[in-house]
Amino acid sequence: MRDEAEIREQYEFLKEQLESDEMRHDGVEEMFTYYKRALGWVLEEEHI
């Protein structure tokens, strides 16, 4: 299992990528949305 710092770093990276102008294609944006949601769930479960 990855540690929290690594997961947060990946989450922030994905968030930045999603917000960049190069990632405005609908399919890519949808994919990143799913990744962000999944990583958010992982982070929430770690703190329950």
Secondary structure, 3 states (H helix, E strand, C coil): CCCHHHHHHHHHHHHHHHHCHHHCCHHHHHHHHHHHHHHHHHHHHHCC
